[in-house]
């Protein structure tokens, strides 16, 4: 059954595994504490979590508000071992982590002041090594692409930008002495390692420049070409914008008024085609159709801003400022854009957390292994049934044949 990891404002990291009752079909959570702040220490909030399966290891990374970060190895019996720890010395008071991702044997982290770090996990007892780089400041979100070839960021007066991951950590040439004087003139030039940068939307009806404030972003479905990327961005002004780096520097779609209260807080790509989830700074969580920007349904009974969601193949998990972890059902958008949505997502279960949860991620291995096991068991049962029916085909008695036909009909109806 699905398992999720959560972090909260007191610095605790927890594992929540959901089991579904076979009779009542209710979801029941099992909670295990992975890491917590000692009682005598000052609580430090968990700002980012990231999970990935690296070889045979399940690796969980956590980044906290004081600049510290930890990497854990998670076992099937819920036991935890610490792999590495470090502290981002470049993080200043009032700044925060805006990105964290695990890819193969590297853990990437980024802060709002542009402190980028790649930590390579050591083999055996060897210590991890790190590479650092510098990005623009005032960042609000940083994301690594699905193949880890590129990453993207955006922020307050920082346009959406896509970088080559390896080139971002390459040594940079010395900047000429007159570079600062030409900084404003060459504002459109790409930085070393930068491969694409968005352009601001046209001026408004009064010919005034529209402010740039990207609050959240996500990569959409992986592209077949390494040079083309589809990204979705949410803004402080409530817009959701879709970008195609092959088409233009300006958004190919700009849907206004999606974030109804305080702008868009979070955008997250769904697992179904044309599906994305959006929350604002009120208490709204929507499922959005990427073909037309239409809200296909929203979730009810949420009393706080949703700060993070995590999608598994079976359910969607969310954490909100009302101290609840919620489990949601999801339904893909209609086959044709504009059609009425037949089924709408609902809240399946909600778990009260003692501290305000800040982030949630999905254990990618849990549902996948169960799906494979379920498919194998279903295949074995089908083979056993076929063997039974094949053996019964040799019986010539009419009464037995009649019973056999009845049994076949009943099995098909099931």
Secondary structure, DSSP 4 states (H G I P E B T S, - for coil): --EEEEEETTS-EEEEEEEE-TTT--EEEEEEEEE---TTSPP--EEEEEEEEETTEEEEEEEETTSEEEEEEE-TTS-EEEEEEEE-TTPPTT--EEEEEEETTEEEEEETT-EEEEEEPPSTTPPPEEEEEE--SSEEEEEE-TTSSEEEEEEBTEEEEEEEHHHHTSPPPPPPTTTTTTTTTTTTSPPTTEEEE--PPPP-TTSPPPP-BEEEEEE-SPPSSTT--EEEEEETTS-EEEEETTT-SS-SEEE-S-S-SSSEEEEEE-SSTTEEEEEESSS-EEEEETTTTEEEEE--S--S-EEEEEE-SS-EEEEETTSEEEEE---PPPSSTTPPPS----EEEEEE-SS-EEEEEE-HHHHHHHHHHHHHHHHHHHHHHHHHHHHHTT---HHHHHHHHHHHHHHHH-
